[in-house]
Structure formats: structure tokens, C-alpha cells
Amino acid sequence: MEPTAAGVLAKTPLAHLIVYCVEKRLRGALVFRPEGDTEAANADVVTLVDGFPAKIRLADSIEHLGRVLLELGAIDEAAYNESLMAMSRGEGLQGQILIEMGKLDAGTLERGLRTQIGRKLGHVFSRPASTTYAYYDGQDFLGRYGGPELHPVDPFPTMWAGIRMHPSPQHVDATLERVVGQTMRLRDPNAVRFELSRSERSLLELLARAPVTVEQVIESAVADTRSTRLLVYALLISKQLELSGPKGQSMAPRGYSSIPSPARVEISQVVTSPAELARTSSAPAPSTPVSTPEGPATGLRAEILAKAKAIAKENYFEMLGLPRDAKEDDAKNAYFRLVKTWHPDRLPIELGDLKSEVGRVFALMAEAYQTLSDQDRRIKYLQVLKEGGGTPEEQAEVARAMEAAGAYQKADFLVGKAAFVDAEPLAKLAHELDPTVPDHVVLWYWVQANKPERREAGRYDDLIQLLGAVLADHPRHERARFYRASLLKMAGRISDAMRDFKEIVEANPKHTESVREVRLYTMRQDRDKKQKDEGAGSLFGRFMKKK
């Protein structure tokens, strides 16, 4: 069978293929092979549904579903081994076996399948650049592989992870070079579906605030140069950045923010996709830079914006442009030299909108001067530097973390007394100040679950799912598992709740509440079984059995 389109990853990287497939909503099969290899067993095959990966079979058999479920904390080792034995006896697919065993529900199985597909797609990113690809429109080569249902997944988080781990330097360079001199702005920060670090999220804020050039973004030092270049590249190829055109018009075509999220579907009749896939460009087409006069104010604006973004990461010596062995007089001279440029009263009228940024920079410079020109304060500060601190960003993070920890402790105490109304603002504050701490997140979800309107409605599915996401990252987080178990019980999903309670007891036999739940559940099961047996043995039971 001849492919609709074919190529090699050296010319069209996988990231570009993903964007193209999603934008064109392609339905068919993508096949990746080592260069010159025609063996079907050595191919990676991806089934596409409306451009989203729905099934993937890798040449090297990895990322087995059972292992994925085990790592997600959805099943335990005993269930995993039992399901493997059942598979070896030909009793069916592992996911279905686990459901029939009562070890898994359909929702958790779907989450596991989606995670598995994402991980498999990540492995395709590790293939060498010489790997060839072929697209077969309307074909499903994996119809008999796995289960009958398809679980399309959002490929963009995996695409970003793939770009970070396996970038194509020549395509990154070519893409960024084509927009040199143009200003760009993020279209919609909420539409970026990448998993980002804190500094990378700050970079998004910079791109969303005002049009900037590639050069200004890199010079801002909000994130390290490599991360900055890769993120801008990823945003460009996924068309999330508006580029300035000849008349100030947006040059950005439709981006993936308007592409629907994947839904469970089945492959059916497929509309013919464009044959231009074979001609997919390896980087965005260049557009004409804006021709504007460059004046002193323009250069100063860029300098102010760059300094305002970078200064939070600078120590006091760096703020004043001094080496660490500079003396008190050096700090004084440097400060008075900087006053001429950075004092808010010296800001040109046409840059009046930057007064708050200039004021913040000048205040930090003044603080740096006061610290470094005072012997006692200088000694203490040098010790802070020696310990790895000393920047406003780090000081703010420490203060934020301490405030979050204090709010959490107070909220946790109130939750222990069932004073959820009083605990709510404190739990919210801890969660907002430092959402990277699982305890803060979990307590906030539990407070939400105990709001009167929640209790009255009896709807907890969203919170159960959110706690499951915490457990995916922190499988041994006891409180997250206990709260999820409690919500599952409140939602009437007793068998799912008992799985969590039992897992807690296995890890911590001294967890009183979980031990009690497991004991009561076992007693109820024994009682029901006894009543059933007695009923079956009675005269009435035997009569009903004969009937």
C-alpha cells in the first residue's frame, strides 16, 4: 500500500508532525521505521483520530499497561501478578481482567490507557533523526491491537517534553532566526497545554504582557537561555504567538487553542486529508518585520523591561554591577552612578507607563546599596550568599513558603476540629501561596469536599479525580489516599474506597481510621455471606432454589 505522504524526521521533526496532524484533524495511521528497514515488527505505529493519538504500538515492547497502572497507584503488586497469570491463560486483555477481578474501575482504566499512550508517544521522540515516517490516510493498522475502544490523548504535553529532551538544534535555530526583529505576543496563556517550571511560567507571563522580540525574551533572563529558546520555538511551531506583520496586523494562523480536546471515538469513514502532509514545512514561514524608527526611548524601554524581569534573580552585587569582592566605597559609587538612569523622576515622559517597573528596580538598587555600604549588614548578607540565597526572588519564595506553612498548620488544626468554615480561607491561602506542597493541595480539596453544598449534592467526582492526580505524582501520600477513600465511600463507590483503605493499612497498620473502615467492611461482608448461606439452607430457600 502506498502512503499518502512520507518523509524523514531529520527534515520534519515529530513535533512539527504532531502540530500538523492536529490542525488538519487527520484520521489514519502514522508509521515510523528505522532508515532502510521494511520489517513490520520494527515499526512504531500510531493510530490518529481527528489528529490525536488514539493507539500506539511500539517496536520495542515497553510501557505495559499493568506496569503503568501499578506506577499510578491504581493497582497493587498482587493484582498485577494475578492479572498477568490470567493473561497467560488467554482470559483476555489485562485492563478488562482487572475490571472483572474488581481491582479497577472503567474510569481508572481509561486514565491508565491515556497515560500509557502519552508515554509511548514520548518514546517515539527518542528515535534517531534518520527514522522515516509514512502517513496512510483512513487506515487503522491497530484495529486488532488492544481493546476496541480508542482513547485519544492530548499530544501537546508530550510534545513539549519531547522537545526538551530531544530537541532538533537546526530546526530550533531556523525557526527563531526567521522571526528575529519581529515582535511577538502570547495569544492565550490559558491555552498553553505544556507542563512548565516556575521560571517557564514566568516567561509565559512576559510573552503575554506586551509584544517583545526574541532577543528581548532571551535577554530578560526570566529562564535559562536553553529553556527560553526551546519554549519560544515550541510556542511558534504550535502557533501560539502572534507575530507583528507589515501593517501591524497579526500574522499568526489558527493555533491549537481552538482545537477541541480529544474524546473517546471509534475509527469510521475518514474524509480525505490534504496530500500536502508530504510537503510539511520544517519551520514557520517567515513574515516581514515591522519597519519602525529606533529611537533612544525605544532602546531604554527594552532595557527597563529586561532589567525589571531579571533583577529579582540578581544578588545585591549583580544589581549594582559589582564583583563580590567590591568594597563599601565601590557600592556607593556604583549606586550614585545608577541613580542618574534609574531614579523614577528621570524617566522620560514617553515611558511614563513604565514608572512602576522603574520604581521597583530603583528600590531594590537602593536596598542593595544600603546593605553593601554598611559593614554589619554586609557581613550578614555575605553569609546569606554563602548559603545559596541573597536574591529578592529567593527571599520572596522563603517568605511565601513560611506564610503558606503557617496558614496550613492553622487550617489543619481547624479541620481536625471539623471547623471547615474557619479553615477554608487559611487552606486556600496555603494552596495559593505554595501549591507545590502536596499537603497544601490535599487539605484544600478536603475542605472543598466538606462544604455544605457539596455534602448536600453528594457529588465528589471532580475532587476524587484531583486527589487521584496527586497520588499519581505521590503514590505514598497517606492523607491524599485516605481523603480519596473517604470521598469514594461518601459517593457510594465502596469497593474502590476499600482498595484505598486497605492499601493504607498495608503501608501503615497503625492508621486507626483506615483499620476501622476495613474491619467494619469485613464484618459486613461476613454477616451478609452468613445470612445468604442461612437463607439458601432454609426450607423457603430450598423451595425458591427449586423454583
Helices and strands as residue ranges (DSSP letters): E 5-8, H 14-24, E 28-33, G 40-42, E 44-49, E 52-57, H 65-71, H 77-88, H 94-100, H 106-125, E 132-137, H 156-165, H 169-177, E 183-186, G 189-191, H 198-209, E 212-213, H 214-219, H 225-237, E 241-243, G 256-258, G 275-279, H 296-310, G 311-313, H 316-319, H 328-342, G 344-346, G 349-354, H 355-372, H 375-386, H 392-416, H 420-433, H 438-449, H 452-457, H 461-473, H 478-490, H 494-507, H 512-537, H 539-546
